[in-house]
Amino acid sequence: MSFLADLIELLLPERCAGCDAAPVLLCDDCAAPLQAPARPALTAPDGLPPPWTVAPYEGPLRTILSAYKEHGRTALAAPLGEALATAVHAALPQTRSPPPKTTPRLPVAVVWVPSARGAVRRRGHDPLRGAVAVAVRRLRAKGLPVTAVPALRQCGRVADQAGLTATQRIANLDGALEVTPSTGLTDHRIVLVDDVMTTGASLAEAARALRAAGAEPSAAATIATTPLRRKRT
């Protein structure tokens, strides 16, 4: 860490990324949703394996993810990555039927939805990749055969998804991803991951790209999912 960064930290110590009240990275209240058990997402688009998630994308978590992705609070990769590890771990039983005792357990490839290169340059880091790295370390420490595989890349221009309907999001992402050359996914169980699932369009496009390359994703996991809103009558 640079002298200037040390000085800033001394004069302006960080405060909770969720509520800006407590002098910690995350206070107990703001961290609690990320420490919940994983649960199946209520909805998913066609072509997407069963997704698992941990927290609703609302309240302080929206602020936390914004602080991590857009405002350089990279230390948040730890609690966010731990939540992602919880979701991936819950998704793993969905990726296989019980194998015979003589059959070796297949390794797991965690494949994430890639960020646009311009967004990575603007932010100064790759947020989802950082959270995936933490999640994989946590799962490997538990003895699970998990590897982070950068299997996907963007191959076309994608508009900002904010404000788009579910149909528009799917059209916006159609054909936007492809599998990187020389990606080895043979004999792996593939778990697709993203930070937040709103309509599932990003994960569905990732699944399509993998299938086009002959790789079948088995499950999906996210840190958070946008809650369903009931229409008023």
C-alpha positions in Angstrom: 0.0 0.0 0.0 1.3 3.5 -0.9 2.1 6.2 1.7 -0.8 8.3 0.3 -3.3 5.4 0.8 -1.9 4.8 4.3 -2.4 8.5 5.1 -6.0 8.5 3.7 -6.8 5.4 5.8 -5.4 7.1 8.9 -7.3 10.3 8.4 -10.5 8.8 6.9 -10.9 5.2 8.2 -13.3 3.1 6.2 -16.9 2.8 7.4 -19.4 0.1 6.7 -20.0 -0.2 3.0 -23.7 -0.9 3.6 -24.8 1.8 6.0 -21.8 4.1 6.4 -22.3 4.0 10.2 -19.9 1.5 11.9 -16.1 1.9 11.5 -15.8 -1.6 9.9 -15.9 -3.0 6.4 -19.4 -4.4 7.0 -21.4 -4.1 10.2 -23.2 -7.2 11.6 -26.6 -6.1 10.2 -25.3 -5.4 6.7 -23.3 -8.6 6.6 -26.1 -10.8 7.8 -27.9 -11.3 4.4 -24.6 -12.5 2.9 -24.2 -15.1 5.7 -27.6 -16.7 5.0 -28.0 -20.2 3.7 -28.3 -20.7 0.0 -31.8 -21.2 -1.6 -33.1 -22.0 -5.0 -34.0 -18.9 -7.1 -37.7 -18.6 -7.6 -37.5 -18.1 -11.3 -35.1 -18.6 -14.2 -35.3 -18.3 -18.0 -35.4 -21.3 -20.3 -32.0 -22.9 -20.9 -30.6 -22.0 -17.5 -29.6 -24.7 -15.1 -31.2 -24.6 -11.6 -29.8 -21.4 -10.0 -29.0 -21.1 -6.3 -28.6 -17.8 -4.5 -28.0 -16.4 -1.0 -29.4 -12.9 -0.6 -32.1 -10.6 -2.1 -30.7 -7.8 -4.1 -32.2 -5.0 -2.1 -31.5 -2.6 0.8 -27.8 -2.3 2.0 -26.7 -5.1 -0.4 -27.3 -2.8 -3.4 -25.0 -0.2 -1.8 -22.4 -2.9 -0.9 -22.2 -4.3 -4.4 -21.9 -0.8 -5.8 -19.1 0.1 -3.4 -17.3 -3.1 -4.4 -17.8 -2.8 -8.2 -17.8 0.9 -8.8 -16.0 2.6 -5.9 -12.9 0.6 -5.3 -13.8 -1.2 -2.0 -12.0 -4.3 -3.1 -11.8 -5.8 0.4 -15.5 -6.6 -0.1 -14.4 -9.4 -2.3 -14.0 -11.5 0.9 -17.6 -11.4 2.2 -19.1 -11.4 -1.2 -16.9 -14.3 -2.3 -17.9 -16.2 0.8 -21.6 -15.8 -0.1 -20.8 -17.0 -3.6 -19.1 -20.0 -2.2 -22.2 -20.8 -0.2 -24.3 -20.7 -3.3 -21.9 -22.8 -5.4 -21.6 -25.4 -2.6 -25.4 -25.6 -2.5 -25.5 -26.0 -6.3 -23.0 -28.8 -6.4 -25.4 -31.6 -5.5 -27.6 -30.6 -8.4 -24.7 -31.3 -10.8 -24.6 -35.0 -10.5 -26.4 -38.2 -9.5 -24.6 -40.4 -6.9 -21.7 -42.0 -8.8 -20.6 -45.6 -8.2 -18.0 -46.0 -5.5 -15.4 -46.9 -8.1 -16.1 -43.7 -10.2 -13.8 -40.8 -9.3 -15.5 -37.5 -8.4 -15.4 -35.1 -11.4 -13.7 -31.7 -10.7 -15.9 -28.6 -10.8 -15.2 -25.7 -13.1 -16.6 -22.4 -11.8 -17.3 -20.3 -14.9 -18.3 -16.7 -14.5 -20.1 -14.2 -16.7 -17.3 -11.9 -17.9 -17.3 -8.2 -17.6 -16.7 -5.9 -20.6 -13.1 -5.0 -21.0 -14.0 -1.3 -20.9 -15.8 -1.8 -17.6 -12.8 -3.6 -16.1 -10.5 -0.7 -17.2 -12.8 1.9 -15.8 -13.2 0.2 -12.5 -9.5 -0.7 -12.1 -10.4 -4.3 -11.2 -12.6 -7.2 -12.3 -15.2 -7.5 -9.5 -16.8 -10.9 -10.2 -13.5 -12.5 -11.0 -12.2 -11.3 -7.6 -15.3 -12.8 -5.8 -14.9 -16.0 -7.7 -11.3 -16.3 -6.6 -12.3 -16.0 -2.9 -15.2 -18.5 -3.4 -12.9 -21.1 -5.0 -10.3 -20.7 -2.2 -13.0 -21.3 0.4 -14.4 -24.3 -1.3 -10.9 -25.9 -2.0 -10.1 -25.4 1.7 -13.1 -27.7 2.4 -11.6 -30.3 0.1 -13.8 -29.7 -2.9 -12.2 -30.2 -6.3 -13.1 -26.7 -7.6 -11.2 -24.6 -10.2 -12.0 -21.1 -11.5 -12.0 -21.3 -15.3 -12.1 -18.0 -17.4 -14.0 -19.9 -20.2 -16.0 -17.0 -21.6 -15.4 -13.7 -23.2 -17.5 -11.0 -24.8 -17.5 -11.0 -28.5 -20.0 -8.1 -29.3 -21.1 -4.8 -28.1 -23.7 -4.9 -25.3 -25.9 -2.0 -24.2 -26.3 -1.1 -20.5 -28.9 -3.6 -19.1 -30.4 -1.1 -16.6 -34.0 -0.2 -17.5 -34.4 -3.0 -20.0 -37.3 -5.4 -19.9 -36.7 -9.1 -19.6 -37.3 -9.6 -23.3 -35.0 -6.6 -24.2 -32.2 -8.0 -21.9 -32.3 -11.4 -23.7 -32.2 -9.7 -27.1 -29.4 -7.4 -25.9 -27.2 -10.3 -24.9 -28.0 -12.7 -27.7 -24.7 -13.9 -29.2 -22.7 -11.6 -26.9 -20.5 -14.3 -25.4 -18.2 -17.0 -26.7 -15.9 -19.6 -25.3 -12.3 -18.7 -25.2 -9.9 -20.8 -27.3 -8.2 -23.8 -25.7 -10.6 -23.8 -22.7 -10.5 -27.2 -21.2 -13.8 -28.2 -19.7 -13.9 -31.8 -20.7 -14.8 -34.1 -17.8 -15.8 -31.2 -15.5 -19.0 -30.3 -13.8 -19.6 -26.7 -14.8 -21.2 -24.2 -12.4 -22.1 -20.9 -14.0 -21.9 -17.9 -11.6 -22.8 -14.2 -11.7 -23.0 -11.6 -8.9 -26.7 -10.7 -9.3 -29.5 -12.4 -11.2 -32.3 -10.0 -12.3 -33.9 -11.8 -15.2 -31.2 -14.5 -15.7 -30.5 -13.2 -19.2 -26.7 -13.0 -18.6 -26.5 -16.5 -17.2 -28.7 -17.9 -20.0 -26.4 -16.4 -22.6 -23.4 -17.9 -20.9 -25.1 -21.3 -20.9 -25.9 -20.9 -24.6 -22.2 -20.0 -25.4 -21.0 -23.0 -23.5 -23.4 -25.4 -25.2 -22.4 -24.0 -28.6 -18.8 -25.1 -27.8 -20.0 -28.5 -26.7 -19.8 -27.9 -22.9 -23.0 -28.5 -20.9 -23.4 -26.4 -17.7 -24.9 -28.3 -14.8 -25.9 -25.6 -12.3 -25.8 -21.9 -11.6 -25.1 -19.8 -8.6 -25.3 -16.1 -7.7 -24.6 -13.9 -4.7 -28.0 -12.2 -4.9 -31.2 -12.3 -6.9 -33.6 -9.4 -7.5 -36.8 -10.0 -5.6 -40.0 -10.6 -7.5 -42.3 -7.6 -7.3 -46.0 -8.3 -7.1 -48.1 -6.3 -9.5 -50.7 -4.0 -7.8 -54.3 -4.7 -8.6 
